[in-house]
Amino acid sequence: MAKASPERVKTPSSEPLTPDLSAFIESAVPSVWALETLLLLRADPDRAWPVDRLVAELRANPTLVTDCLGVLERAGLVHGEEGSFRYAPASSVMRTLCDELEAAYRERPVAVVNTITRRRSDPLKGFADSFRFGGWTS
C-alpha cells in the first residue's frame, strides 16, 4: 500500500484568524447553526428563502432557524421580508468579513468553530463590536 507524501496531503491551515474576523464572529455569529444559515443564504444572494425551505435545507427545526435568522438580521447580515430571507450585509465591510468568514470556515473550520464556541470574557464585547462593523439594528 502506497503512502501519500506529506506535501500531497492538504491539511487545514493552522494560521490564526485575524482579530477583525474573530471580533466579527464573536459579535454576529452566535452558533454554528447561525454560521451555516448565513453561508447558505450567502451562496445564492439573490434568492429569497422562505423559512420552511431553510428548515428543510439545513435539516433543522423551525424555532432554531427562526432564532438564527433573527440574530443575523439584527446583526445586519440578512434581510427578511414577508417570511423570506436573503443575504444582505449592511455594509461593504460586513460583506468583506462574510467573504473572509466563508474562506476561513472552508480552510480552518476548527478555528472558526472554536471562535464561535469559546466563552467571551466580557459579555458586552460582542454587542460593542457589532457597532464597530456597522451592522447592529434594533
C-alpha positions as CSV (number, residue, x, y, z in Angstrom):
1,M,0.0,0.0,0.0
2,A,1.5,3.3,-1.1
3,K,1.7,6.2,1.5
4,A,0.8,9.7,0.5
5,S,3.7,12.0,0.6
6,P,3.3,14.9,3.2
7,E,3.4,17.6,0.5
8,R,0.5,16.0,-1.3
9,V,-1.9,15.8,1.6
10,K,-3.8,19.0,2.1
11,T,-4.4,19.8,5.7
12,P,-6.3,22.7,7.2
13,S,-4.2,25.8,7.8
14,S,-3.2,26.4,11.4
15,E,-2.9,30.2,10.7
16,P,-5.0,32.0,13.3
17,L,-8.0,34.1,12.4
18,T,-7.4,37.9,12.1
19,P,-8.5,39.9,15.1
20,D,-11.2,41.7,13.0
21,L,-12.6,38.4,11.8
22,S,-12.6,36.9,15.3
23,A,-14.4,40.0,16.6
24,F,-16.9,39.8,13.8
25,I,-17.6,36.1,14.5
26,E,-18.0,36.8,18.3
27,S,-20.4,39.7,17.7
28,A,-22.5,38.4,14.8
29,V,-22.4,34.6,14.7
30,P,-23.5,33.1,18.0
31,S,-23.6,29.5,16.9
32,V,-22.5,27.0,14.2
33,W,-26.2,26.9,13.2
34,A,-26.2,30.6,12.6
35,L,-23.0,30.3,10.6
36,E,-24.5,27.5,8.4
37,T,-27.6,29.6,7.9
38,L,-25.6,32.6,6.9
39,L,-23.4,30.7,4.5
40,L,-26.4,29.0,2.9
41,L,-28.0,32.4,2.2
42,R,-24.7,33.9,1.1
43,A,-24.3,31.1,-1.5
44,D,-27.2,32.5,-3.5
45,P,-27.5,36.2,-2.5
46,D,-30.3,37.0,-5.0
47,R,-32.5,34.2,-3.7
48,A,-35.2,35.0,-1.1
49,W,-35.5,31.8,1.0
50,P,-38.8,31.1,2.8
51,V,-38.2,29.9,6.3
52,D,-39.7,26.4,5.6
53,R,-37.2,25.9,2.7
54,L,-34.3,26.9,5.0
55,V,-35.5,24.5,7.6
56,A,-35.6,21.7,5.1
57,E,-32.2,22.6,3.5
58,L,-30.5,22.9,6.9
59,R,-32.3,19.9,8.3
60,A,-33.1,21.9,11.5
61,N,-36.2,22.7,13.4
62,P,-38.2,25.9,12.6
63,T,-37.6,27.5,16.0
64,L,-33.8,27.2,15.7
65,V,-33.8,28.5,12.1
66,T,-36.1,31.4,13.0
67,D,-33.8,32.3,16.0
68,C,-30.7,32.2,13.8
69,L,-32.4,34.4,11.2
70,G,-33.4,36.9,13.9
71,V,-29.9,37.2,15.2
72,L,-28.4,37.5,11.7
73,E,-31.0,40.1,10.7
74,R,-30.3,42.2,13.9
75,A,-26.6,41.9,13.1
76,G,-27.2,43.4,9.6
77,L,-26.3,40.3,7.6
78,V,-29.6,39.2,6.2
79,H,-32.9,40.9,5.3
80,G,-36.3,39.4,6.0
81,E,-39.5,40.3,4.2
82,E,-42.8,38.6,4.1
83,G,-41.5,35.4,5.7
84,S,-38.5,35.1,3.3
85,F,-34.8,35.9,4.0
86,R,-31.9,36.8,1.8
87,Y,-28.2,37.6,2.3
88,A,-27.9,41.4,2.6
89,P,-24.9,42.7,4.5
90,A,-25.5,46.2,5.8
91,S,-22.1,47.5,4.7
92,S,-19.2,46.6,2.4
93,V,-17.1,45.9,5.5
94,M,-19.5,43.3,6.6
95,R,-19.7,41.8,3.1
96,T,-15.9,41.5,3.1
97,L,-15.9,39.9,6.6
98,C,-18.5,37.4,5.4
99,D,-16.3,36.6,2.5
100,E,-13.4,36.1,4.9
101,L,-15.6,34.0,7.2
102,E,-16.6,31.7,4.4
103,A,-13.0,31.2,3.3
104,A,-11.8,30.7,6.9
105,Y,-14.5,28.1,7.6
106,R,-13.6,26.2,4.4
107,E,-9.8,26.3,5.2
108,R,-9.8,26.4,9.0
109,P,-13.1,25.1,10.3
110,V,-11.8,24.2,13.8
111,A,-10.5,27.8,14.3
112,V,-13.9,29.2,13.3
113,V,-15.9,26.8,15.4
114,N,-13.6,27.4,18.4
115,T,-14.1,31.2,18.0
116,I,-17.9,30.7,17.9
117,T,-17.9,28.4,20.9
118,R,-15.4,30.0,23.3
119,R,-16.8,32.0,26.1
120,R,-16.4,35.7,25.9
121,S,-14.5,37.3,28.8
122,D,-16.7,40.4,28.5
123,P,-20.4,39.8,27.8
124,L,-20.8,43.3,26.3
125,K,-17.9,43.0,23.9
126,G,-20.0,41.3,21.2
127,F,-22.6,44.0,21.5
128,A,-20.0,46.7,21.3
129,D,-18.2,45.0,18.4
130,S,-21.4,44.9,16.4
131,F,-21.4,48.7,16.3
132,R,-17.8,48.7,15.1
133,F,-18.8,46.8,12.0
134,G,-21.9,48.9,11.4
135,G,-24.4,46.1,11.5
136,W,-26.5,46.2,14.7
137,T,-30.1,47.2,14.3
138,S,-32.7,47.3,17.0
